[in-house]
Amino acid sequence: MATANDLIRVYLEVGDKKTFAVALDWPGWARSGRDEDSALQALYDYGPRYERALKWTPLGFKAPSDISAFEVVEILPGTTT
C-alpha cells in the first residue's frame, strides 16, 4: 500500500466510450481504457516505460509498485472531441 508521500495524483476524464487517466504531476503520462478501472490499469502498466523515458533526466520518476499509489483527485466528463 502506498503512503501519502508516495501517492500519484490522477484525474479521470470519463466519456461514453473511453476513459482517460492522467497523472497531474507527470506530463505525458496518460492512458485510456473502456472504464475507470481499465484506464487506471493501463496507466499503471505504462509506468515502467514512462520511467525508462525519464531515466536520464533529473526528475527522479519511479514507476509505482502498486496500483494503489494512484490517488484520483478529480473526475471530469469527457467529450468526443
N, CA, C and O atoms as a Maestro MAE file, in Angstrom:
{
 s_m_m2io_version
 :::
 2.0.0
}

f_m_ct {
 s_m_title
 :::
 protein
 m_atom[324] {
  # First column is atom index #
  i_m_mmod_type
  r_m_x_coord
  r_m_y_coord
  r_m_z_coord
  i_m_residue_number
  s_m_chain_name
  s_m_pdb_residue_name
  s_m_pdb_atom_name
  i_m_atomic_number
  :::
  1 25 0.832 -1.181 0.000 1 A "MET " " N  " 7
  2 3 0.000 0.000 0.000 1 A "MET " " CA " 6
  3 2 0.877 1.244 0.000 1 A "MET " " C  " 6
  4 15 1.847 1.327 0.753 1 A "MET " " O  " 8
  5 25 0.536 2.204 -0.839 2 A "ALA " " N  " 7
  6 3 1.310 3.432 -0.946 2 A "ALA " " CA " 6
  7 2 1.030 4.350 0.242 2 A "ALA " " C  " 6
  8 15 -0.092 4.415 0.745 2 A "ALA " " O  " 8
  9 25 2.075 5.059 0.680 3 A "THR " " N  " 7
  10 3 1.880 6.051 1.733 3 A "THR " " CA " 6
  11 2 1.487 7.375 1.102 3 A "THR " " C  " 6
  12 15 1.560 7.530 -0.117 3 A "THR " " O  " 8
  13 25 1.072 8.329 1.923 4 A "ALA " " N  " 7
  14 3 0.632 9.628 1.407 4 A "ALA " " CA " 6
  15 2 1.729 10.305 0.596 4 A "ALA " " C  " 6
  16 15 1.439 10.997 -0.379 4 A "ALA " " O  " 8
  17 25 2.983 10.113 0.989 5 A "ASN " " N  " 7
  18 3 4.091 10.730 0.262 5 A "ASN " " CA " 6
  19 2 4.338 10.075 -1.088 5 A "ASN " " C  " 6
  20 15 4.926 10.690 -1.977 5 A "ASN " " O  " 8
  21 25 3.901 8.847 -1.248 6 A "ASP " " N  " 7
  22 3 4.127 8.111 -2.486 6 A "ASP " " CA " 6
  23 2 2.983 8.242 -3.481 6 A "ASP " " C  " 6
  24 15 3.106 7.795 -4.621 6 A "ASP " " O  " 8
  25 25 1.882 8.839 -3.074 7 A "LEU " " N  " 7
  26 3 0.700 8.888 -3.932 7 A "LEU " " CA " 6
  27 2 0.942 9.714 -5.190 7 A "LEU " " C  " 6
  28 15 1.612 10.746 -5.159 7 A "LEU " " O  " 8
  29 25 0.390 9.242 -6.274 8 A "ILE " " N  " 7
  30 3 0.471 9.926 -7.567 8 A "ILE " " CA " 6
  31 2 -0.920 10.451 -7.878 8 A "ILE " " C  " 6
  32 15 -1.867 9.684 -8.051 8 A "ILE " " O  " 8
  33 25 -1.026 11.785 -7.946 9 A "ARG " " N  " 7
  34 3 -2.327 12.401 -8.197 9 A "ARG " " CA " 6
  35 2 -2.737 12.175 -9.648 9 A "ARG " " C  " 6
  36 15 -1.962 12.408 -10.576 9 A "ARG " " O  " 8
  37 25 -3.969 11.719 -9.821 10 A "VAL " " N  " 7
  38 3 -4.500 11.364 -11.140 10 A "VAL " " CA " 6
  39 2 -5.885 11.969 -11.283 10 A "VAL " " C  " 6
  40 15 -6.655 12.033 -10.326 10 A "VAL " " O  " 8
  41 25 -6.189 12.416 -12.508 11 A "TYR " " N  " 7
  42 3 -7.586 12.757 -12.784 11 A "TYR " " CA " 6
  43 2 -8.092 11.844 -13.880 11 A "TYR " " C  " 6
  44 15 -7.322 11.343 -14.700 11 A "TYR " " O  " 8
  45 25 -9.397 11.635 -13.882 12 A "LEU " " N  " 7
  46 3 -10.049 10.795 -14.883 12 A "LEU " " CA " 6
  47 2 -10.962 11.660 -15.730 12 A "LEU " " C  " 6
  48 15 -11.684 12.513 -15.215 12 A "LEU " " O  " 8
  49 25 -10.924 11.437 -17.015 13 A "GLU " " N  " 7
  50 3 -11.860 12.072 -17.944 13 A "GLU " " CA " 6
  51 2 -12.723 10.950 -18.501 13 A "GLU " " C  " 6
  52 15 -12.252 10.119 -19.277 13 A "GLU " " O  " 8
  53 25 -13.986 10.933 -18.102 14 A "VAL " " N  " 7
  54 3 -14.884 9.821 -18.396 14 A "VAL " " CA " 6
  55 2 -15.833 10.194 -19.525 14 A "VAL " " C  " 6
  56 15 -16.644 11.112 -19.398 14 A "VAL " " O  " 8
  57 25 -15.717 9.462 -20.637 15 A "GLY " " N  " 7
  58 3 -16.610 9.657 -21.772 15 A "GLY " " CA " 6
  59 2 -17.538 8.470 -21.937 15 A "GLY " " C  " 6
  60 15 -17.520 7.535 -21.137 15 A "GLY " " O  " 8
  61 25 -18.349 8.518 -22.982 16 A "ASP " " N  " 7
  62 3 -19.293 7.428 -23.230 16 A "ASP " " CA " 6
  63 2 -18.592 6.122 -23.600 16 A "ASP " " C  " 6
  64 15 -19.029 5.043 -23.199 16 A "ASP " " O  " 8
  65 25 -17.501 6.224 -24.369 17 A "LYS " " N  " 7
  66 3 -16.834 5.014 -24.859 17 A "LYS " " CA " 6
  67 2 -15.442 4.801 -24.284 17 A "LYS " " C  " 6
  68 15 -14.948 3.674 -24.261 17 A "LYS " " O  " 8
  69 25 -14.804 5.875 -23.819 18 A "LYS " " N  " 7
  70 3 -13.443 5.774 -23.297 18 A "LYS " " CA " 6
  71 2 -13.294 6.623 -22.049 18 A "LYS " " C  " 6
  72 15 -13.992 7.617 -21.850 18 A "LYS " " O  " 8
  73 25 -12.368 6.198 -21.228 19 A "THR " " N  " 7
  74 3 -11.972 6.961 -20.051 19 A "THR " " CA " 6
  75 2 -10.464 7.152 -20.111 19 A "THR " " C  " 6
  76 15 -9.722 6.223 -20.429 19 A "THR " " O  " 8
  77 25 -10.019 8.360 -19.803 20 A "PHE " " N  " 7
  78 3 -8.597 8.664 -19.768 20 A "PHE " " CA " 6
  79 2 -8.167 8.878 -18.326 20 A "PHE " " C  " 6
  80 15 -8.846 9.557 -17.556 20 A "PHE " " O  " 8
  81 25 -7.029 8.289 -17.971 21 A "ALA " " N  " 7
  82 3 -6.396 8.512 -16.675 21 A "ALA " " CA " 6
  83 2 -5.125 9.308 -16.945 21 A "ALA " " C  " 6
  84 15 -4.304 8.918 -17.775 21 A "ALA " " O  " 8
  85 25 -4.968 10.425 -16.241 22 A "VAL " " N  " 7
  86 3 -3.857 11.337 -16.493 22 A "VAL " " CA " 6
  87 2 -3.170 11.668 -15.171 22 A "VAL " " C  " 6
  88 15 -3.824 12.070 -14.209 22 A "VAL " " O  " 8
  89 25 -1.853 11.499 -15.128 23 A "ALA " " N  " 7
  90 3 -1.077 11.858 -13.941 23 A "ALA " " CA " 6
  91 2 -0.856 13.367 -13.947 23 A "ALA " " C  " 6
  92 15 -0.240 13.907 -14.866 23 A "ALA " " O  " 8
  93 25 -1.358 14.042 -12.923 24 A "LEU " " N  " 7
  94 3 -1.302 15.501 -12.880 24 A "LEU " " CA " 6
  95 2 0.112 16.057 -12.864 24 A "LEU " " C  " 6
  96 15 0.381 17.069 -13.512 24 A "LEU " " O  " 8
  97 25 1.002 15.432 -12.152 25 A "ASP " " N  " 7
  98 3 2.340 15.982 -11.965 25 A "ASP " " CA " 6
  99 2 3.380 15.433 -12.934 25 A "ASP " " C  " 6
  100 15 4.560 15.769 -12.839 25 A "ASP " " O  " 8
  101 25 2.944 14.590 -13.866 26 A "TRP " " N  " 7
  102 3 3.870 13.965 -14.804 26 A "TRP " " CA " 6
  103 2 3.338 14.116 -16.233 26 A "TRP " " C  " 6
  104 15 2.651 13.227 -16.735 26 A "TRP " " O  " 8
  105 25 3.653 15.237 -16.886 27 A "PRO " " N  " 7
  106 3 3.145 15.495 -18.245 27 A "PRO " " CA " 6
  107 2 3.459 14.353 -19.211 27 A "PRO " " C  " 6
  108 15 4.574 13.833 -19.249 27 A "PRO " " O  " 8
  109 25 2.463 13.988 -19.973 28 A "GLY " " N  " 7
  110 3 2.634 12.931 -20.964 28 A "GLY " " CA " 6
  111 2 2.283 11.546 -20.467 28 A "GLY " " C  " 6
  112 15 2.129 10.620 -21.264 28 A "GLY " " O  " 8
  113 25 2.156 11.391 -19.167 29 A "TRP " " N  " 7
  114 3 1.807 10.080 -18.616 29 A "TRP " " CA " 6
  115 2 0.293 9.999 -18.522 29 A "TRP " " C  " 6
  116 15 -0.307 10.407 -17.528 29 A "TRP " " O  " 8
  117 25 -0.313 9.465 -19.571 30 A "ALA " " N  " 7
  118 3 -1.770 9.352 -19.666 30 A "ALA " " CA " 6
  119 2 -2.098 8.127 -20.502 30 A "ALA " " C  " 6
  120 15 -1.414 7.833 -21.482 30 A "ALA " " O  " 8
  121 25 -3.132 7.427 -20.118 31 A "ARG " " N  " 7
  122 3 -3.564 6.240 -20.863 31 A "ARG " " CA " 6
  123 2 -5.082 6.179 -20.849 31 A "ARG " " C  " 6
  124 15 -5.741 6.811 -20.023 31 A "ARG " " O  " 8
  125 25 -5.617 5.409 -21.778 32 A "SER " " N  " 7
  126 3 -7.073 5.280 -21.862 32 A "SER " " CA " 6
  127 2 -7.501 3.833 -21.658 32 A "SER " " C  " 6
  128 15 -6.709 2.899 -21.780 32 A "SER " " O  " 8
  129 25 -8.775 3.687 -21.345 33 A "GLY " " N  " 7
  130 3 -9.390 2.381 -21.190 33 A "GLY " " CA " 6
  131 2 -10.885 2.511 -21.394 33 A "GLY " " C  " 6
  132 15 -11.400 3.614 -21.574 33 A "GLY " " O  " 8
  133 25 -11.574 1.398 -21.366 34 A "ARG " " N  " 7
  134 3 -13.033 1.414 -21.566 34 A "ARG " " CA " 6
  135 2 -13.781 2.016 -20.385 34 A "ARG " " C  " 6
  136 15 -14.869 2.568 -20.547 34 A "ARG " " O  " 8
  137 25 -13.191 1.907 -19.192 35 A "ASP " " N  " 7
  138 3 -13.831 2.433 -17.990 35 A "ASP " " CA " 6
  139 2 -12.738 2.923 -17.042 35 A "ASP " " C  " 6
  140 15 -11.554 2.872 -17.374 35 A "ASP " " O  " 8
  141 25 -13.134 3.392 -15.877 36 A "GLU " " N  " 7
  142 3 -12.178 3.957 -14.930 36 A "GLU " " CA " 6
  143 2 -11.109 2.946 -14.515 36 A "GLU " " C  " 6
  144 15 -9.920 3.264 -14.505 36 A "GLU " " O  " 8
  145 25 -11.528 1.748 -14.179 37 A "ASP " " N  " 7
  146 3 -10.574 0.732 -13.724 37 A "ASP " " CA " 6
  147 2 -9.566 0.356 -14.802 37 A "ASP " " C  " 6
  148 15 -8.374 0.229 -14.522 37 A "ASP " " O  " 8
  149 25 -10.037 0.179 -16.031 38 A "SER " " N  " 7
  150 3 -9.108 -0.213 -17.099 38 A "SER " " CA " 6
  151 2 -8.185 0.944 -17.484 38 A "SER " " C  " 6
  152 15 -7.044 0.710 -17.884 38 A "SER " " O  " 8
  153 25 -8.653 2.174 -17.371 39 A "ALA " " N  " 7
  154 3 -7.784 3.323 -17.645 39 A "ALA " " CA " 6
  155 2 -6.688 3.423 -16.587 39 A "ALA " " C  " 6
  156 15 -5.528 3.667 -16.917 39 A "ALA " " O  " 8
  157 25 -7.048 3.239 -15.326 40 A "LEU " " N  " 7
  158 3 -6.044 3.257 -14.263 40 A "LEU " " CA " 6
  159 2 -5.064 2.096 -14.404 40 A "LEU " " C  " 6
  160 15 -3.869 2.264 -14.159 40 A "LEU " " O  " 8
  161 25 -5.553 0.928 -14.794 41 A "GLN " " N  " 7
  162 3 -4.673 -0.218 -15.005 41 A "GLN " " CA " 6
  163 2 -3.710 0.051 -16.157 41 A "GLN " " C  " 6
  164 15 -2.531 -0.294 -16.071 41 A "GLN " " O  " 8
  165 25 -4.200 0.662 -17.228 42 A "ALA " " N  " 7
  166 3 -3.342 0.992 -18.369 42 A "ALA " " CA " 6
  167 2 -2.272 2.004 -17.963 42 A "ALA " " C  " 6
  168 15 -1.122 1.891 -18.388 42 A "ALA " " O  " 8
  169 25 -2.642 2.990 -17.146 43 A "LEU " " N  " 7
  170 3 -1.674 3.978 -16.664 43 A "LEU " " CA " 6
  171 2 -0.606 3.284 -15.820 43 A "LEU " " C  " 6
  172 15 0.586 3.551 -15.972 43 A "LEU " " O  " 8
  173 25 -1.034 2.405 -14.944 44 A "TYR " " N  " 7
  174 3 -0.104 1.646 -14.106 44 A "TYR " " CA " 6
  175 2 0.830 0.788 -14.965 44 A "TYR " " C  " 6
  176 15 2.041 0.780 -14.748 44 A "TYR " " O  " 8
  177 25 0.273 0.076 -15.929 45 A "ASP " " N  " 7
  178 3 1.070 -0.797 -16.799 45 A "ASP " " CA " 6
  179 2 2.102 -0.015 -17.597 45 A "ASP " " C  " 6
  180 15 3.166 -0.545 -17.916 45 A "ASP " " O  " 8
  181 25 1.804 1.233 -17.922 46 A "TYR " " N  " 7
  182 3 2.700 2.074 -18.714 46 A "TYR " " CA " 6
  183 2 3.799 2.716 -17.856 46 A "TYR " " C  " 6
  184 15 4.759 3.269 -18.393 46 A "TYR " " O  " 8
  185 25 3.664 2.646 -16.538 47 A "GLY " " N  " 7
  186 3 4.620 3.281 -15.635 47 A "GLY " " CA " 6
  187 2 6.079 2.930 -15.885 47 A "GLY " " C  " 6
  188 15 6.902 3.843 -15.949 47 A "GLY " " O  " 8
  189 25 6.452 1.656 -16.029 48 A "PRO " " N  " 7
  190 3 7.855 1.321 -16.278 48 A "PRO " " CA " 6
  191 2 8.396 1.917 -17.584 48 A "PRO " " C  " 6
  192 15 9.563 2.303 -17.654 48 A "PRO " " O  " 8
  193 25 7.569 1.990 -18.592 49 A "ARG " " N  " 7
  194 3 8.015 2.586 -19.860 49 A "ARG " " CA " 6
  195 2 8.234 4.093 -19.688 49 A "ARG " " C  " 6
  196 15 9.203 4.647 -20.208 49 A "ARG " " O  " 8
  197 25 7.343 4.741 -18.965 50 A "TYR " " N  " 7
  198 3 7.492 6.168 -18.683 50 A "TYR " " CA " 6
  199 2 8.761 6.400 -17.854 50 A "TYR " " C  " 6
  200 15 9.483 7.371 -18.080 50 A "TYR " " O  " 8
  201 25 9.025 5.518 -16.907 51 A "GLU " " N  " 7
  202 3 10.238 5.620 -16.095 51 A "GLU " " CA " 6
  203 2 11.492 5.514 -16.969 51 A "GLU " " C  " 6
  204 15 12.441 6.276 -16.788 51 A "GLU " " O  " 8
  205 25 11.494 4.578 -17.907 52 A "ARG " " N  " 7
  206 3 12.648 4.436 -18.811 52 A "ARG " " CA " 6
  207 2 12.841 5.689 -19.659 52 A "ARG " " C  " 6
  208 15 13.974 6.089 -19.927 52 A "ARG " " O  " 8
  209 25 11.745 6.306 -20.081 53 A "ALA " " N  " 7
  210 3 11.841 7.515 -20.905 53 A "ALA " " CA " 6
  211 2 12.461 8.674 -20.120 53 A "ALA " " C  " 6
  212 15 13.117 9.539 -20.700 53 A "ALA " " O  " 8
  213 25 12.254 8.688 -18.821 54 A "LEU " " N  " 7
  214 3 12.778 9.769 -17.982 54 A "LEU " " CA " 6
  215 2 14.070 9.404 -17.265 54 A "LEU " " C  " 6
  216 15 14.559 10.164 -16.429 54 A "LEU " " O  " 8
  217 25 14.614 8.258 -17.586 55 A "LYS " " N  " 7
  218 3 15.783 7.726 -16.881 55 A "LYS " " CA " 6
  219 2 16.937 8.723 -16.803 55 A "LYS " " C  " 6
  220 15 17.583 8.834 -15.761 55 A "LYS " " O  " 8
  221 25 17.201 9.434 -17.864 56 A "TRP " " N  " 7
  222 3 18.364 10.312 -17.930 56 A "TRP " " CA " 6
  223 2 18.044 11.755 -17.551 56 A "TRP " " C  " 6
  224 15 18.847 12.654 -17.796 56 A "TRP " " O  " 8
  225 25 16.901 11.973 -16.969 57 A "THR " " N  " 7
  226 3 16.538 13.316 -16.518 57 A "THR " " CA " 6
  227 2 16.743 13.407 -15.003 57 A "THR " " C  " 6
  228 15 16.822 12.384 -14.323 57 A "THR " " O  " 8
  229 25 16.827 14.616 -14.486 58 A "PRO " " N  " 7
  230 3 16.982 14.771 -13.030 58 A "PRO " " CA " 6
  231 2 15.654 14.713 -12.269 58 A "PRO " " C  " 6
  232 15 15.610 15.066 -11.090 58 A "PRO " " O  " 8
  233 25 14.590 14.280 -12.912 59 A "LEU " " N  " 7
  234 3 13.263 14.323 -12.301 59 A "LEU " " CA " 6
  235 2 13.037 13.257 -11.235 59 A "LEU " " C  " 6
  236 15 12.208 13.445 -10.344 59 A "LEU " " O  " 8
  237 25 13.745 12.164 -11.311 60 A "GLY " " N  " 7
  238 3 13.643 11.127 -10.287 60 A "GLY " " CA " 6
  239 2 12.341 10.354 -10.283 60 A "GLY " " C  " 6
  240 15 11.877 9.924 -9.227 60 A "GLY " " O  " 8
  241 25 11.750 10.172 -11.445 61 A "PHE " " N  " 7
  242 3 10.491 9.429 -11.508 61 A "PHE " " CA " 6
  243 2 10.730 7.948 -11.268 61 A "PHE " " C  " 6
  244 15 11.649 7.354 -11.833 61 A "PHE " " O  " 8
  245 25 9.896 7.364 -10.428 62 A "LYS " " N  " 7
  246 3 9.889 5.916 -10.195 62 A "LYS " " CA " 6
  247 2 8.473 5.416 -10.429 62 A "LYS " " C  " 6
  248 15 7.518 5.949 -9.863 62 A "LYS " " O  " 8
  249 25 8.339 4.401 -11.258 63 A "ALA " " N  " 7
  250 3 7.020 3.818 -11.518 63 A "ALA " " CA " 6
  251 2 6.470 3.237 -10.220 63 A "ALA " " C  " 6
  252 15 7.222 2.681 -9.419 63 A "ALA " " O  " 8
  253 25 5.170 3.363 -10.011 64 A "PRO " " N  " 7
  254 3 4.594 2.813 -8.781 64 A "PRO " " CA " 6
  255 2 4.687 1.290 -8.761 64 A "PRO " " C  " 6
  256 15 4.604 0.635 -9.801 64 A "PRO " " O  " 8
  257 25 4.858 0.745 -7.572 65 A "SER " " N  " 7
  258 3 4.947 -0.711 -7.438 65 A "SER " " CA " 6
  259 2 3.572 -1.339 -7.243 65 A "SER " " C  " 6
  260 15 3.434 -2.562 -7.256 65 A "SER " " O  " 8
  261 25 2.558 -0.497 -7.064 66 A "ASP " " N  " 7
  262 3 1.210 -0.998 -6.840 66 A "ASP " " CA " 6
  263 2 0.208 0.034 -7.349 66 A "ASP " " C  " 6
  264 15 0.442 1.238 -7.243 66 A "ASP " " O  " 8
  265 25 -0.882 -0.430 -7.891 67 A "ILE " " N  " 7
  266 3 -1.894 0.473 -8.443 67 A "ILE " " CA " 6
  267 2 -2.525 1.357 -7.361 67 A "ILE " " C  " 6
  268 15 -3.115 2.392 -7.672 67 A "ILE " " O  " 8
  269 25 -2.402 0.957 -6.106 68 A "SER " " N  " 7
  270 3 -2.952 1.766 -5.015 68 A "SER " " CA " 6
  271 2 -2.200 3.083 -4.826 68 A "SER " " C  " 6
  272 15 -2.623 3.929 -4.038 68 A "SER " " O  " 8
  273 25 -1.086 3.263 -5.545 69 A "ALA " " N  " 7
  274 3 -0.340 4.517 -5.477 69 A "ALA " " CA " 6
  275 2 -1.074 5.661 -6.168 69 A "ALA " " C  " 6
  276 15 -0.702 6.823 -6.000 69 A "ALA " " O  " 8
  277 25 -2.103 5.351 -6.937 70 A "PHE " " N  " 7
  278 3 -2.863 6.399 -7.620 70 A "PHE " " CA " 6
  279 2 -3.926 6.971 -6.695 70 A "PHE " " C  " 6
  280 15 -4.690 6.236 -6.068 70 A "PHE " " O  " 8
  281 25 -3.960 8.281 -6.623 71 A "GLU " " N  " 7
  282 3 -4.999 8.989 -5.882 71 A "GLU " " CA " 6
  283 2 -5.827 9.765 -6.899 71 A "GLU " " C  " 6
  284 15 -5.353 10.753 -7.461 71 A "GLU " " O  " 8
  285 25 -7.039 9.334 -7.134 72 A "VAL " " N  " 7
  286 3 -7.917 10.032 -8.073 72 A "VAL " " CA " 6
  287 2 -8.426 11.281 -7.369 72 A "VAL " " C  " 6
  288 15 -9.181 11.202 -6.400 72 A "VAL " " O  " 8
  289 25 -7.996 12.445 -7.876 73 A "VAL " " N  " 7
  290 3 -8.347 13.707 -7.231 73 A "VAL " " CA " 6
  291 2 -9.503 14.415 -7.925 73 A "VAL " " C  " 6
  292 15 -10.111 15.321 -7.355 73 A "VAL " " O  " 8
  293 25 -9.806 14.004 -9.156 74 A "GLU " " N  " 7
  294 3 -10.922 14.627 -9.865 74 A "GLU " " CA " 6
  295 2 -11.409 13.699 -10.967 74 A "GLU " " C  " 6
  296 15 -10.632 12.972 -11.585 74 A "GLU " " O  " 8
  297 25 -12.708 13.741 -11.193 75 A "ILE " " N  " 7
  298 3 -13.324 13.000 -12.293 75 A "ILE " " CA " 6
  299 2 -14.097 14.013 -13.124 75 A "ILE " " C  " 6
  300 15 -15.014 14.674 -12.636 75 A "ILE " " O  " 8
  301 25 -13.704 14.120 -14.397 76 A "LEU " " N  " 7
  302 3 -14.297 15.100 -15.302 76 A "LEU " " CA " 6
  303 2 -15.108 14.406 -16.380 76 A "LEU " " C  " 6
  304 15 -14.803 13.273 -16.752 76 A "LEU " " O  " 8
  305 25 -16.141 15.073 -16.887 77 A "PRO " " N  " 7
  306 3 -16.883 14.500 -18.012 77 A "PRO " " CA " 6
  307 2 -16.065 14.634 -19.289 77 A "PRO " " C  " 6
  308 15 -15.477 15.685 -19.545 77 A "PRO " " O  " 8
  309 25 -16.027 13.584 -20.081 78 A "GLY " " N  " 7
  310 3 -15.319 13.609 -21.349 78 A "GLY " " CA " 6
  311 2 -16.271 13.881 -22.493 78 A "GLY " " C  " 6
  312 15 -17.486 13.729 -22.365 78 A "GLY " " O  " 8
  313 25 -15.701 14.285 -23.613 79 A "THR " " N  " 7
  314 3 -16.485 14.509 -24.822 79 A "THR " " CA " 6
  315 2 -15.870 13.713 -25.952 79 A "THR " " C  " 6
  316 15 -14.847 13.054 -25.767 79 A "THR " " O  " 8
  317 25 -16.473 13.768 -27.097 80 A "THR " " N  " 7
  318 3 -15.945 13.026 -28.243 80 A "THR " " CA " 6
  319 2 -14.907 13.820 -29.015 80 A "THR " " C  " 6
  320 15 -14.394 13.336 -30.024 80 A "THR " " O  " 8
  321 25 -14.584 15.020 -28.570 81 A "THR " " N  " 7
  322 3 -13.585 15.833 -29.272 81 A "THR " " CA " 6
  323 2 -12.287 15.863 -28.537 81 A "THR " " C  " 6
  324 15 -11.337 16.502 -28.988 81 A "THR " " O  " 8
  :::
 }
 m_bond[323] {
  # First column is bond index #
  i_m_from
  i_m_to
  i_m_order
  :::
  1 1 2 1
  2 2 3 1
  3 3 4 2
  4 3 5 1
  5 5 6 1
  6 6 7 1
  7 7 8 2
  8 7 9 1
  9 9 10 1
  10 10 11 1
  11 11 12 2
  12 11 13 1
  13 13 14 1
  14 14 15 1
  15 15 16 2
  16 15 17 1
  17 17 18 1
  18 18 19 1
  19 19 20 2
  20 19 21 1
  21 21 22 1
  22 22 23 1
  23 23 24 2
  24 23 25 1
  25 25 26 1
  26 26 27 1
  27 27 28 2
  28 27 29 1
  29 29 30 1
  30 30 31 1
  31 31 32 2
  32 31 33 1
  33 33 34 1
  34 34 35 1
  35 35 36 2
  36 35 37 1
  37 37 38 1
  38 38 39 1
  39 39 40 2
  40 39 41 1
  41 41 42 1
  42 42 43 1
  43 43 44 2
  44 43 45 1
  45 45 46 1
  46 46 47 1
  47 47 48 2
  48 47 49 1
  49 49 50 1
  50 50 51 1
  51 51 52 2
  52 51 53 1
  53 53 54 1
  54 54 55 1
  55 55 56 2
  56 55 57 1
  57 57 58 1
  58 58 59 1
  59 59 60 2
  60 59 61 1
  61 61 62 1
  62 62 63 1
  63 63 64 2
  64 63 65 1
  65 65 66 1
  66 66 67 1
  67 67 68 2
  68 67 69 1
  69 69 70 1
  70 70 71 1
  71 71 72 2
  72 71 73 1
  73 73 74 1
  74 74 75 1
  75 75 76 2
  76 75 77 1
  77 77 78 1
  78 78 79 1
  79 79 80 2
  80 79 81 1
  81 81 82 1
  82 82 83 1
  83 83 84 2
  84 83 85 1
  85 85 86 1
  86 86 87 1
  87 87 88 2
  88 87 89 1
  89 89 90 1
  90 90 91 1
  91 91 92 2
  92 91 93 1
  93 93 94 1
  94 94 95 1
  95 95 96 2
  96 95 97 1
  97 97 98 1
  98 98 99 1
  99 99 100 2
  100 99 101 1
  101 101 102 1
  102 102 103 1
  103 103 104 2
  104 103 105 1
  105 105 106 1
  106 106 107 1
  107 107 108 2
  108 107 109 1
  109 109 110 1
  110 110 111 1
  111 111 112 2
  112 111 113 1
  113 113 114 1
  114 114 115 1
  115 115 116 2
  116 115 117 1
  117 117 118 1
  118 118 119 1
  119 119 120 2
  120 119 121 1
  121 121 122 1
  122 122 123 1
  123 123 124 2
  124 123 125 1
  125 125 126 1
  126 126 127 1
  127 127 128 2
  128 127 129 1
  129 129 130 1
  130 130 131 1
  131 131 132 2
  132 131 133 1
  133 133 134 1
  134 134 135 1
  135 135 136 2
  136 135 137 1
  137 137 138 1
  138 138 139 1
  139 139 140 2
  140 139 141 1
  141 141 142 1
  142 142 143 1
  143 143 144 2
  144 143 145 1
  145 145 146 1
  146 146 147 1
  147 147 148 2
  148 147 149 1
  149 149 150 1
  150 150 151 1
  151 151 152 2
  152 151 153 1
  153 153 154 1
  154 154 155 1
  155 155 156 2
  156 155 157 1
  157 157 158 1
  158 158 159 1
  159 159 160 2
  160 159 161 1
  161 161 162 1
  162 162 163 1
  163 163 164 2
  164 163 165 1
  165 165 166 1
  166 166 167 1
  167 167 168 2
  168 167 169 1
  169 169 170 1
  170 170 171 1
  171 171 172 2
  172 171 173 1
  173 173 174 1
  174 174 175 1
  175 175 176 2
  176 175 177 1
  177 177 178 1
  178 178 179 1
  179 179 180 2
  180 179 181 1
  181 181 182 1
  182 182 183 1
  183 183 184 2
  184 183 185 1
  185 185 186 1
  186 186 187 1
  187 187 188 2
  188 187 189 1
  189 189 190 1
  190 190 191 1
  191 191 192 2
  192 191 193 1
  193 193 194 1
  194 194 195 1
  195 195 196 2
  196 195 197 1
  197 197 198 1
  198 198 199 1
  199 199 200 2
  200 199 201 1
  201 201 202 1
  202 202 203 1
  203 203 204 2
  204 203 205 1
  205 205 206 1
  206 206 207 1
  207 207 208 2
  208 207 209 1
  209 209 210 1
  210 210 211 1
  211 211 212 2
  212 211 213 1
  213 213 214 1
  214 214 215 1
  215 215 216 2
  216 215 217 1
  217 217 218 1
  218 218 219 1
  219 219 220 2
  220 219 221 1
  221 221 222 1
  222 222 223 1
  223 223 224 2
  224 223 225 1
  225 225 226 1
  226 226 227 1
  227 227 228 2
  228 227 229 1
  229 229 230 1
  230 230 231 1
  231 231 232 2
  232 231 233 1
  233 233 234 1
  234 234 235 1
  235 235 236 2
  236 235 237 1
  237 237 238 1
  238 238 239 1
  239 239 240 2
  240 239 241 1
  241 241 242 1
  242 242 243 1
  243 243 244 2
  244 243 245 1
  245 245 246 1
  246 246 247 1
  247 247 248 2
  248 247 249 1
  249 249 250 1
  250 250 251 1
  251 251 252 2
  252 251 253 1
  253 253 254 1
  254 254 255 1
  255 255 256 2
  256 255 257 1
  257 257 258 1
  258 258 259 1
  259 259 260 2
  260 259 261 1
  261 261 262 1
  262 262 263 1
  263 263 264 2
  264 263 265 1
  265 265 266 1
  266 266 267 1
  267 267 268 2
  268 267 269 1
  269 269 270 1
  270 270 271 1
  271 271 272 2
  272 271 273 1
  273 273 274 1
  274 274 275 1
  275 275 276 2
  276 275 277 1
  277 277 278 1
  278 278 279 1
  279 279 280 2
  280 279 281 1
  281 281 282 1
  282 282 283 1
  283 283 284 2
  284 283 285 1
  285 285 286 1
  286 286 287 1
  287 287 288 2
  288 287 289 1
  289 289 290 1
  290 290 291 1
  291 291 292 2
  292 291 293 1
  293 293 294 1
  294 294 295 1
  295 295 296 2
  296 295 297 1
  297 297 298 1
  298 298 299 1
  299 299 300 2
  300 299 301 1
  301 301 302 1
  302 302 303 1
  303 303 304 2
  304 303 305 1
  305 305 306 1
  306 306 307 1
  307 307 308 2
  308 307 309 1
  309 309 310 1
  310 310 311 1
  311 311 312 2
  312 311 313 1
  313 313 314 1
  314 314 315 1
  315 315 316 2
  316 315 317 1
  317 317 318 1
  318 318 319 1
  319 319 320 2
  320 319 321 1
  321 321 322 1
  322 322 323 1
  323 323 324 2
  :::
 }
}
